[in-house]
Amino acid sequence: MKHITALLCLTCFFACTVTAQKPRFRALAIAENGGHHVAFSAAARVWLNQLAKDSSFAIDFIQKPDVIDSAYLSKYQLFIQLDYAPYGWPPKAMAAFEQYITQGKGGWVGLHHAALLGEFDGFPMWQWFSRFMGGIRFTNYIASFASAQVKVENHQHPCMRNLPDTFPIEQDEWYTWDKSPRPNVQVLASVNEASYQPASTITMGDHPVVWTNPSYAARNIYIFMGHSPALFQNKAWTTLFRNAIFWAKGN
């Protein structure tokens, strides 16, 4: 009887150990490996690795979408698009990503460059991605950078939990698009263009900067702010990013 009890305890120990080590979910992050977003991508990798360690999930990083297909994405319950533009993707990657979002195979968090929609570097605009982002097209940006105040519009949404009514962003490019995505998405926050320092004439009036598109099966959220590595020292922004990750995953 003692031997049986010992065996059961040993079996339970190993089973519990395996369970404890199994990640809660797997996330995939794509980040640029060139250009002026490299510093942000590097800081994001450090921050995300620490978050994954602290929160018991696994995260992998890629620097181009060539490996993406449906089988590859099936391993992941969350896709994080870190400053990676929606153009120049191979057709199989585009098809797999569209299926991932439209069929709700996982969640999506997109930052900054993910809404650089238009014709760039000889590539056509990804029309499906434009619709996913609310039917917008990039028009301009504040190349010299500006600080600004972001206003939370929907405190009830889980992604905006524990955020103040307004919070500062010290440096960003502040894209403008051909129109506000508001009619086609659920806006969670907008930028107060009157708060730009230095002041800028590159404005669009109604200027959402955080939104989700409930028309798609996948939980999804776009966060415009994502250029400077200093954002990882901004408590409000890191709270937003963390909330977004766990909400999009479905936790």
KOLGU-217032 format. One record per residue: residue in three letters; x, z, y of N, C-alpha, C in turn. Coordinates in nm, 3 decimals, m for minus. Layout:
residues N
> code,n.px,n.pz,n.py,ca.px,ca.pz,ca.py,c.px,c.pz,c.py
> Ala,X,Z,Y,X,Z,Y,X,Z,Y
...
***
This chain:
residues 251
> code,n.px,n.pz,n.py,ca.px,ca.pz,ca.py,c.px,c.pz,c.py
> Met,0.082,0.000,m0.120,0.000,0.000,0.000,0.086,0.000,0.127
> Lys,0.196,0.080,0.122,0.287,0.084,0.236,0.348,m0.052,0.262
> His,0.383,m0.122,0.152,0.443,m0.255,0.167,0.345,m0.352,0.231
> Ile,0.218,m0.344,0.190,0.117,m0.433,0.245,0.096,m0.405,0.393
> Thr,0.092,m0.275,0.428,0.074,m0.237,0.569,0.190,m0.286,0.654
> Ala,0.312,m0.270,0.599,0.431,m0.313,0.672,0.430,m0.464,0.691
> Leu,0.387,m0.536,0.587,0.382,m0.681,0.595,0.281,m0.727,0.700
> Leu,0.165,m0.660,0.702,0.063,m0.694,0.800,0.112,m0.668,0.942
> Cys,0.181,m0.556,0.960,0.235,m0.523,1.093,0.338,m0.625,1.137
> Leu,0.424,m0.666,1.041,0.527,m0.764,1.072,0.466,m0.898,1.108
> Thr,0.363,m0.938,1.033,0.293,m1.063,1.060,0.229,m1.060,1.199
> Cys,0.165,m0.946,1.231,0.102,m0.931,1.361,0.205,m0.937,1.473
> Phe,0.322,m0.876,1.447,0.427,m0.875,1.548,0.471,m1.016,1.583
> Phe,0.498,m1.097,1.482,0.543,m1.233,1.507,0.432,m1.317,1.569
> Ala,0.309,m1.298,1.524,0.197,m1.373,1.582,0.179,m1.339,1.728
> Cys,0.187,m1.209,1.759,0.172,m1.166,1.898,0.286,m1.215,1.984
> Thr,0.408,m1.219,1.926,0.524,m1.267,2.000,0.508,m1.414,2.036
> Val,0.464,m1.494,1.939,0.444,m1.637,1.963,0.337,m1.658,2.070
> Thr,0.227,m1.580,2.059,0.119,m1.593,2.157,0.166,m1.559,2.297
> Ala,0.248,m1.453,2.307,0.296,m1.410,2.437,0.386,m1.515,2.502
> Gln,0.459,m1.589,2.419,0.553,m1.686,2.471,0.488,m1.821,2.501
> Lys,0.370,m1.844,2.450,0.303,m1.972,2.472,0.257,m1.982,2.617
> Pro,0.290,m2.089,2.688,0.248,m2.101,2.830,0.097,m2.113,2.842
> Arg,0.046,m2.063,2.953,m0.097,m2.070,2.980,m0.143,m2.215,2.993
> Phe,m0.058,m2.297,3.052,m0.086,m2.440,3.066,0.044,m2.510,3.101
> Arg,0.040,m2.643,3.096,0.156,m2.722,3.131,0.124,m2.807,3.254
> Ala,0.217,m2.807,3.349,0.201,m2.885,3.471,0.313,m2.988,3.480
> Leu,0.281,m3.100,3.543,0.380,m3.205,3.569,0.388,m3.226,3.719
> Ala,0.509,m3.227,3.773,0.529,m3.251,3.916,0.615,m3.375,3.934
> Ile,0.571,m3.464,4.023,0.650,m3.582,4.055,0.700,m3.567,4.199
> Ala,0.829,m3.590,4.219,0.890,m3.571,4.351,0.989,m3.682,4.379
> Glu,1.000,m3.720,4.505,1.093,m3.826,4.543,1.238,m3.780,4.529
> Asn,1.323,m3.874,4.491,1.467,m3.843,4.475,1.552,m3.912,4.582
> Gly,1.487,m3.952,4.690,1.558,m4.016,4.801,1.480,m3.999,4.929
> Gly,1.537,m4.042,5.040,1.466,m4.033,5.167,1.470,m3.893,5.225
> His,1.390,m3.873,5.333,1.398,m3.747,5.405,1.308,m3.638,5.351
> His,1.247,m3.658,5.232,1.169,m3.552,5.171,1.246,m3.482,5.059
> Val,1.372,m3.518,5.041,1.451,m3.460,4.932,1.465,m3.308,4.948
> Ala,1.488,m3.262,5.071,1.505,m3.118,5.092,1.377,m3.043,5.057
> Phe,1.262,m3.101,5.094,1.136,m3.038,5.057,1.119,m3.036,4.906
> Ser,1.146,m3.147,4.841,1.131,m3.156,4.696,1.220,m3.054,4.625
> Ala,1.342,m3.037,4.674,1.434,m2.941,4.613,1.381,m2.798,4.628
> Ala,1.332,m2.765,4.748,1.276,m2.631,4.770,1.150,m2.611,4.686
> Ala,1.070,m2.715,4.674,0.948,m2.706,4.594,0.981,m2.678,4.447
> Arg,1.085,m2.741,4.398,1.122,m2.721,4.257,1.160,m2.575,4.232
> Val,1.237,m2.517,4.322,1.276,m2.376,4.307,1.153,m2.287,4.311
> Trp,1.066,m2.310,4.408,0.947,m2.226,4.425,0.852,m2.241,4.305
> Leu,0.831,m2.364,4.260,0.741,m2.387,4.148,0.796,m2.330,4.018
> Asn,0.926,m2.341,3.997,0.984,m2.281,3.877,0.965,m2.130,3.875
> Gln,0.979,m2.067,3.992,0.960,m1.922,3.999,0.814,m1.885,3.976
> Leu,0.723,m1.963,4.036,0.580,m1.939,4.016,0.543,m1.955,3.869
> Ala,0.597,m2.058,3.805,0.570,m2.081,3.663,0.619,m1.964,3.579
> Lys,0.737,m1.916,3.611,0.793,m1.802,3.538,0.708,m1.678,3.558
> Asp,0.671,m1.651,3.682,0.593,m1.531,3.712,0.452,m1.537,3.657
> Ser,0.397,m1.658,3.644,0.256,m1.674,3.606,0.239,m1.730,3.466
> Ser,0.348,m1.742,3.392,0.344,m1.780,3.249,0.286,m1.919,3.224
> Phe,0.324,m2.016,3.308,0.292,m2.154,3.273,0.421,m2.235,3.271
> Ala,0.415,m2.355,3.217,0.532,m2.441,3.207,0.519,m2.557,3.303
> Ile,0.632,m2.599,3.357,0.628,m2.713,3.449,0.747,m2.804,3.424
> Asp,0.718,m2.934,3.424,0.821,m3.037,3.411,0.823,m3.120,3.538
> Phe,0.938,m3.181,3.566,0.955,m3.260,3.688,1.002,m3.401,3.653
> Ile,0.946,m3.500,3.721,0.993,m3.638,3.709,1.014,m3.693,3.850
> Gln,1.094,m3.799,3.861,1.127,m3.855,3.992,1.076,m3.997,4.011
> Lys,1.010,m4.050,3.911,0.945,m4.181,3.923,0.835,m4.189,3.819
> Pro,0.734,m4.272,3.843,0.618,m4.274,3.754,0.632,m4.365,3.633
> Asp,0.749,m4.422,3.612,0.766,m4.520,3.503,0.730,m4.465,3.365
> Val,0.749,m4.335,3.343,0.722,m4.277,3.211,0.575,m4.246,3.191
> Ile,0.495,m4.257,3.296,0.355,m4.215,3.287,0.271,m4.317,3.214
> Asp,0.201,m4.270,3.113,0.092,m4.343,3.050,m0.007,m4.238,3.000
> Ser,m0.114,m4.281,2.935,m0.217,m4.185,2.893,m0.163,m4.082,2.795
> Ala,m0.079,m4.125,2.703,m0.024,m4.032,2.605,0.066,m3.929,2.673
> Tyr,0.143,m3.973,2.770,0.233,m3.882,2.841,0.153,m3.778,2.920
> Leu,0.050,m3.823,2.993,m0.030,m3.730,3.073,m0.112,m3.635,2.988
> Ser,m0.140,m3.673,2.864,m0.223,m3.587,2.778,m0.156,m3.452,2.750
> Lys,m0.026,m3.441,2.776,0.045,m3.315,2.752,0.025,m3.215,2.865
> Tyr,m0.033,m3.261,2.975,m0.039,m3.178,3.096,m0.181,m3.153,3.142
> Gln,m0.204,m3.031,3.185,m0.336,m2.992,3.237,m0.340,m2.993,3.390
> Leu,m0.225,m3.019,3.452,m0.218,m3.024,3.598,m0.112,m3.124,3.640
> Phe,m0.146,m3.206,3.740,m0.053,m3.305,3.795,m0.031,m3.270,3.942
> Ile,0.094,m3.243,3.980,0.128,m3.210,4.118,0.208,m3.325,4.178
> Gln,0.154,m3.386,4.281,0.219,m3.501,4.345,0.290,m3.453,4.470
> Leu,0.419,m3.424,4.455,0.500,m3.369,4.563,0.561,m3.483,4.646
> Asp,0.503,m3.512,4.760,0.563,m3.613,4.847,0.600,m3.742,4.774
> Tyr,0.515,m3.784,4.684,0.539,m3.912,4.616,0.427,m4.007,4.655
> Ala,0.465,m4.117,4.716,0.367,m4.211,4.772,0.288,m4.284,4.663
> Pro,0.163,m4.324,4.693,0.080,m4.396,4.596,0.099,m4.547,4.603
> Tyr,0.223,m4.592,4.592,0.249,m4.736,4.581,0.376,m4.755,4.500
> Gly,0.389,m4.874,4.441,0.505,m4.902,4.358,0.497,m4.845,4.218
> Trp,0.379,m4.796,4.177,0.363,m4.743,4.042,0.343,m4.859,3.944
> Pro,0.399,m4.851,3.823,0.370,m4.954,3.723,0.221,m4.955,3.689
> Pro,0.167,m5.070,3.652,0.024,m5.078,3.620,m0.021,m4.977,3.515
> Lys,0.062,m4.953,3.412,0.021,m4.857,3.308,0.011,m4.716,3.365
> Ala,0.096,m4.681,3.458,0.092,m4.549,3.521,m0.032,m4.537,3.610
> Met,m0.063,m4.643,3.685,m0.182,m4.642,3.770,m0.307,m4.624,3.685
> Ala,m0.317,m4.699,3.577,m0.435,m4.692,3.490,m0.448,m4.553,3.428
> Ala,m0.337,m4.498,3.383,m0.339,m4.367,3.319,m0.379,m4.259,3.419
> Phe,m0.326,m4.268,3.542,m0.359,m4.169,3.644,m0.507,m4.177,3.681
> Glu,m0.557,m4.298,3.700,m0.698,m4.314,3.733,m0.787,m4.253,3.624
> Gln,m0.753,m4.279,3.498,m0.829,m4.223,3.387,m0.820,m4.071,3.385
> Tyr,m0.702,m4.018,3.413,m0.679,m3.874,3.417,m0.771,m3.807,3.518
> Ile,m0.787,m3.871,3.634,m0.871,m3.814,3.740,m1.019,m3.840,3.716
> Thr,m1.055,m3.963,3.684,m1.197,m3.997,3.671,m1.261,m3.930,3.549
> Gln,m1.183,m3.906,3.445,m1.236,m3.842,3.324,m1.209,m3.692,3.322
> Gly,m1.148,m3.639,3.426,m1.126,m3.496,3.433,m1.035,m3.442,3.325
> Lys,m0.931,m3.517,3.292,m0.840,m3.475,3.186,m0.745,m3.364,3.233
> Gly,m0.737,m3.344,3.364,m0.653,m3.240,3.421,m0.679,m3.231,3.570
> Gly,m0.619,m3.132,3.634,m0.635,m3.117,3.778,m0.525,m3.187,3.854
> Trp,m0.544,m3.198,3.987,m0.446,m3.268,4.071,m0.430,m3.196,4.204
> Val,m0.304,m3.176,4.244,m0.270,m3.127,4.377,m0.175,m3.229,4.439
> Gly,m0.214,m3.287,4.553,m0.130,m3.385,4.619,m0.086,m3.333,4.755
> Leu,0.038,m3.360,4.790,0.093,m3.315,4.918,0.141,m3.434,5.002
> His,0.118,m3.423,5.132,0.183,m3.504,5.234,0.186,m3.653,5.202
> His,0.298,m3.701,5.145,0.319,m3.843,5.121,0.217,m3.904,5.025
> Ala,0.142,m3.820,4.954,0.042,m3.871,4.859,m0.068,m3.948,4.930
> Ala,m0.082,m3.932,5.061,m0.183,m4.007,5.136,m0.121,m4.113,5.227
> Leu,0.000,m4.158,5.192,0.063,m4.268,5.265,0.006,m4.398,5.209
> Leu,m0.111,m4.432,5.256,m0.189,m4.543,5.200,m0.184,m4.664,5.291
> Gly,m0.141,m4.775,5.235,m0.131,m4.899,5.310,m0.039,m4.994,5.237
> Glu,0.011,m5.095,5.307,0.107,m5.189,5.248,0.247,m5.146,5.291
> Phe,0.329,m5.102,5.195,0.464,m5.055,5.225,0.564,m5.114,5.125
> Asp,0.682,m5.149,5.176,0.792,m5.198,5.091,0.750,m5.315,5.004
> Gly,0.658,m5.396,5.054,0.615,m5.514,4.980,0.508,m5.489,4.876
> Phe,0.459,m5.366,4.868,0.355,m5.332,4.771,0.218,m5.330,4.838
> Pro,0.114,m5.374,4.769,m0.021,m5.367,4.825,m0.074,m5.224,4.820
> Met,m0.178,m5.199,4.897,m0.239,m5.066,4.892,m0.312,m5.047,4.760
> Trp,m0.299,m4.932,4.704,m0.370,m4.895,4.581,m0.513,m4.860,4.624
> Gln,m0.603,m4.955,4.604,m0.739,m4.941,4.655,m0.811,m4.821,4.593
> Trp,m0.794,m4.803,4.463,m0.860,m4.689,4.398,m0.812,m4.559,4.460
> Phe,m0.682,m4.547,4.487,m0.628,m4.423,4.541,m0.683,m4.399,4.682
> Ser,m0.700,m4.506,4.758,m0.759,m4.492,4.891,m0.901,m4.435,4.882
> Arg,m0.980,m4.484,4.787,m1.115,m4.431,4.769,m1.109,m4.285,4.726
> Phe,m1.017,m4.254,4.639,m0.998,m4.116,4.592,m0.968,m4.023,4.710
> Met,m0.893,m4.073,4.808,m0.858,m3.994,4.926,m0.962,m4.002,5.038
> Gly,m1.078,m4.059,5.007,m1.185,m4.064,5.106,m1.198,m4.196,5.178
> Gly,m1.131,m4.300,5.130,m1.143,m4.434,5.189,m1.057,m4.455,5.311
> Ile,m0.941,m4.388,5.315,m0.856,m4.393,5.435,m0.738,m4.488,5.419
> Arg,m0.679,m4.522,5.533,m0.557,m4.603,5.539,m0.467,m4.543,5.647
> Phe,m0.338,m4.529,5.617,m0.242,m4.476,5.712,m0.231,m4.567,5.835
> Thr,m0.224,m4.505,5.955,m0.206,m4.584,6.077,m0.082,m4.544,6.156
> Asn,m0.050,m4.412,6.164,0.060,m4.371,6.249,0.102,m4.229,6.211
> Tyr,0.208,m4.181,6.275,0.252,m4.044,6.252,0.340,m4.000,6.368
> Ile,0.356,m3.869,6.383,0.441,m3.815,6.490,0.584,m3.807,6.436
> Ala,0.659,m3.913,6.461,0.793,m3.925,6.403,0.889,m3.819,6.455
> Ser,0.864,m3.769,6.576,0.952,m3.669,6.636,0.913,m3.527,6.596
> Phe,0.808,m3.513,6.517,0.757,m3.386,6.465,0.689,m3.303,6.574
> Ala,0.601,m3.216,6.529,0.531,m3.124,6.619,0.485,m3.003,6.540
> Ser,0.476,m2.890,6.608,0.411,m2.774,6.551,0.262,m2.783,6.584
> Ala,0.180,m2.712,6.509,0.036,m2.717,6.535,m0.033,m2.600,6.465
> Gln,m0.158,m2.577,6.505,m0.242,m2.477,6.443,m0.341,m2.546,6.348
> Val,m0.347,m2.495,6.226,m0.442,m2.547,6.127,m0.561,m2.452,6.123
> Lys,m0.681,m2.509,6.127,m0.804,m2.430,6.127,m0.872,m2.439,5.990
> Val,m0.897,m2.324,5.929,m0.970,m2.320,5.803,m1.117,m2.344,5.832
> Glu,m1.178,m2.439,5.762,m1.319,m2.472,5.784,m1.411,m2.415,5.677
> Asn,m1.355,m2.383,5.561,m1.438,m2.338,5.449,m1.370,m2.220,5.380
> His,m1.400,m2.100,5.426,m1.340,m1.981,5.366,m1.397,m1.951,5.228
> Gln,m1.510,m2.013,5.194,m1.573,m1.985,5.065,m1.505,m2.055,4.949
> His,m1.429,m2.159,4.981,m1.363,m2.233,4.872,m1.247,m2.151,4.818
> Pro,m1.230,m2.146,4.685,m1.122,m2.066,4.626,m0.982,m2.100,4.678
> Cys,m0.960,m2.224,4.716,m0.828,m2.263,4.766,m0.795,m2.199,4.900
> Met,m0.896,m2.153,4.971,m0.874,m2.097,5.104,m0.880,m1.944,5.102
> Arg,m0.880,m1.888,4.984,m0.886,m1.742,4.970,m0.764,m1.676,5.035
> Asn,m0.788,m1.568,5.107,m0.682,m1.486,5.171,m0.607,m1.560,5.282
> Leu,m0.669,m1.662,5.338,m0.609,m1.732,5.452,m0.677,m1.687,5.581
> Pro,m0.602,m1.680,5.691,m0.663,m1.646,5.820,m0.746,m1.764,5.872
> Asp,m0.821,m1.740,5.979,m0.902,m1.847,6.038,m0.815,m1.964,6.083
> Thr,m0.700,m1.933,6.140,m0.603,m2.036,6.179,m0.464,m1.989,6.137
> Phe,m0.377,m2.084,6.115,m0.238,m2.049,6.084,m0.146,m2.160,6.137
> Pro,m0.023,m2.123,6.173,0.068,m2.221,6.234,0.147,m2.299,6.129
> Ile,0.175,m2.422,6.160,0.272,m2.503,6.087,0.380,m2.540,6.188
> Glu,0.502,m2.502,6.161,0.607,m2.513,6.261,0.660,m2.654,6.280
> Gln,0.653,m2.737,6.175,0.708,m2.872,6.188,0.643,m2.965,6.087
> Asp,0.584,m3.071,6.136,0.536,m3.175,6.045,0.516,m3.305,6.121
> Glu,0.491,m3.411,6.045,0.479,m3.544,6.105,0.337,m3.578,6.148
> Trp,0.237,m3.507,6.095,0.097,m3.524,6.133,0.053,m3.670,6.131
> Tyr,0.028,m3.719,6.009,m0.023,m3.855,5.991,m0.157,m3.872,6.061
> Thr,m0.183,m3.995,6.104,m0.319,m4.034,6.139,m0.360,m4.145,6.043
> Trp,m0.491,m4.151,6.017,m0.548,m4.256,5.932,m0.649,m4.336,6.013
> Asp,m0.695,m4.445,5.958,m0.785,m4.533,6.032,m0.920,m4.469,6.059
> Lys,m0.952,m4.364,5.987,m1.078,m4.293,6.007,m1.066,m4.156,5.941
> Ser,m1.157,m4.068,5.977,m1.161,m3.938,5.912,m1.221,m3.954,5.772
> Pro,m1.164,m3.887,5.673,m1.223,m3.895,5.539,m1.347,m3.808,5.523
> Arg,m1.384,m3.733,5.628,m1.488,m3.632,5.618,m1.618,m3.679,5.552
> Pro,m1.670,m3.799,5.583,m1.797,m3.838,5.520,m1.789,m3.850,5.368
> Asn,m1.668,m3.865,5.313,m1.654,m3.892,5.170,m1.588,m3.780,5.091
> Val,m1.551,m3.671,5.159,m1.481,m3.561,5.091,m1.536,m3.428,5.143
> Gln,m1.490,m3.320,5.081,m1.522,m3.186,5.128,m1.400,m3.133,5.204
> Val,m1.411,m3.124,5.335,m1.299,m3.081,5.418,m1.285,m2.928,5.412
> Leu,m1.163,m2.883,5.388,m1.136,m2.739,5.381,m1.061,m2.689,5.504
> Ala,m0.984,m2.775,5.568,m0.911,m2.736,5.689,m0.878,m2.860,5.770
> Ser,m0.861,m2.840,5.901,m0.825,m2.949,5.992,m0.719,m2.901,6.088
> Val,m0.652,m2.995,6.152,m0.551,m2.957,6.251,m0.610,m2.966,6.391
> Asn,m0.577,m2.870,6.474,m0.617,m2.871,6.614,m0.515,m2.955,6.691
> Glu,m0.551,m3.079,6.719,m0.456,m3.170,6.784,m0.416,m3.122,6.924
> Ala,m0.502,m3.042,6.989,m0.470,m2.990,7.122,m0.358,m2.886,7.116
> Ser,m0.328,m2.839,6.994,m0.223,m2.737,6.979,m0.086,m2.797,6.953
> Tyr,m0.075,m2.929,6.944,0.054,m2.992,6.918,0.158,m2.949,7.023
> Gln,0.273,m2.908,6.973,0.387,m2.878,7.060,0.510,m2.947,7.003
> Pro,0.569,m3.042,7.078,0.521,m3.093,7.206,0.392,m3.174,7.193
> Ala,0.320,m3.188,7.303,0.194,m3.263,7.302,0.219,m3.407,7.259
> Ser,0.119,m3.467,7.196,0.133,m3.604,7.148,0.006,m3.683,7.174
> Thr,0.023,m3.811,7.197,m0.093,m3.901,7.212,m0.132,m3.962,7.078
> Ile,m0.056,m3.930,6.973,m0.087,m3.983,6.840,m0.189,m3.891,6.775
> Thr,m0.315,m3.921,6.800,m0.425,m3.835,6.757,m0.534,m3.920,6.693
> Met,m0.629,m3.853,6.627,m0.741,m3.926,6.568,m0.874,m3.854,6.589
> Gly,m0.877,m3.749,6.673,m1.003,m3.678,6.696,m1.031,m3.582,6.582
> Asp,m1.133,m3.611,6.502,m1.161,m3.531,6.382,m1.046,m3.553,6.285
> His,m0.968,m3.449,6.257,m0.842,m3.467,6.184,m0.828,m3.369,6.067
> Pro,m0.898,m3.395,5.956,m0.883,m3.310,5.837,m0.740,m3.317,5.783
> Val,m0.692,m3.205,5.730,m0.559,m3.203,5.669,m0.559,m3.140,5.531
> Val,m0.670,m3.079,5.491,m0.685,m3.027,5.354,m0.826,m3.061,5.309
> Trp,m0.836,m3.128,5.194,m0.968,m3.162,5.145,m0.968,m3.183,4.994
> Thr,m1.089,m3.185,4.938,m1.110,m3.214,4.797,m1.221,m3.317,4.786
> Asn,m1.216,m3.398,4.681,m1.317,m3.502,4.662,m1.399,m3.467,4.538
> Pro,m1.518,m3.409,4.557,m1.599,m3.366,4.444,m1.664,m3.480,4.367
> Ser,m1.645,m3.604,4.411,m1.703,m3.718,4.339,m1.627,m3.750,4.211
> Tyr,m1.512,m3.689,4.192,m1.429,m3.717,4.074,m1.432,m3.598,3.979
> Ala,m1.423,m3.627,3.850,m1.436,m3.522,3.749,m1.323,m3.420,3.756
> Ala,m1.203,m3.466,3.787,m1.089,m3.374,3.796,m1.098,m3.287,3.921
> Arg,m1.066,m3.160,3.907,m1.049,m3.078,4.026,m0.930,m3.133,4.103
> Asn,m0.948,m3.158,4.230,m0.842,m3.222,4.308,m0.839,m3.165,4.448
> Ile,m0.719,m3.156,4.505,m0.705,m3.112,4.643,m0.584,m3.181,4.705
> Tyr,m0.604,m3.230,4.826,m0.495,m3.289,4.903,m0.460,m3.195,5.017
> Ile,m0.330,m3.169,5.034,m0.278,m3.085,5.142,m0.178,m3.168,5.219
> Phe,m0.213,m3.203,5.343,m0.123,m3.291,5.419,0.013,m3.227,5.443
> Met,0.017,m3.100,5.480,0.143,m3.036,5.520,0.236,m3.026,5.399
> Gly,0.354,m3.089,5.410,0.445,m3.089,5.297,0.572,m3.165,5.325
> His,0.621,m3.153,5.448,0.742,m3.226,5.484,0.866,m3.138,5.488
> Ser,0.855,m3.022,5.549,0.972,m2.937,5.572,0.988,m2.831,5.464
> Pro,1.111,m2.808,5.417,1.133,m2.698,5.321,1.103,m2.562,5.380
> Ala,1.098,m2.553,5.514,1.065,m2.425,5.580,0.924,m2.380,5.546
> Leu,0.840,m2.469,5.496,0.704,m2.431,5.458,0.703,m2.322,5.351
> Phe,0.809,m2.317,5.272,0.813,m2.216,5.166,0.843,m2.076,5.220
> Gln,0.865,m2.068,5.352,0.877,m1.938,5.419,0.748,m1.906,5.498
> Asn,0.649,m1.992,5.488,0.523,m1.976,5.560,0.421,m1.916,5.464
> Lys,0.385,m1.789,5.486,0.299,m1.718,5.392,0.163,m1.784,5.375
> Ala,0.104,m1.830,5.484,m0.028,m1.894,5.474,m0.020,m2.021,5.391
> Trp,0.082,m2.103,5.416,0.095,m2.229,5.342,0.123,m2.203,5.194
> Thr,0.211,m2.110,5.161,0.238,m2.083,5.019,0.116,m2.023,4.951
> Thr,0.037,m1.945,5.024,m0.088,m1.894,4.966,m0.182,m2.008,4.934
> Leu,m0.193,m2.104,5.027,m0.277,m2.222,5.005,m0.228,m2.301,4.885
> Phe,m0.099,m2.325,4.877,m0.044,m2.404,4.767,m0.066,m2.334,4.634
> Arg,m0.041,m2.205,4.630,m0.062,m2.129,4.506,m0.209,m2.131,4.465
> Asn,m0.299,m2.105,4.560,m0.442,m2.111,4.531,m0.481,m2.247,4.475
> Ala,m0.427,m2.353,4.537,m0.460,m2.489,4.496,m0.419,m2.516,4.352
> Ile,m0.301,m2.470,4.315,m0.250,m2.492,4.179,m0.342,m2.430,4.075
> Phe,m0.380,m2.306,4.096,m0.461,m2.238,3.994,m0.606,m2.282,3.998
> Trp,m0.656,m2.319,4.116,m0.792,m2.372,4.120,m0.799,m2.508,4.053
> Ala,m0.704,m2.597,4.085,m0.707,m2.731,4.027,m0.694,m2.727,3.876
> Lys,m0.612,m2.634,3.827,m0.599,m2.619,3.683,m0.728,m2.568,3.622
> Gly,m0.805,m2.490,3.697,m0.928,m2.436,3.643,m0.919,m2.290,3.608
> Asn,m0.811,m2.223,3.648,m0.796,m2.080,3.621,m0.876,m1.997,3.719
***
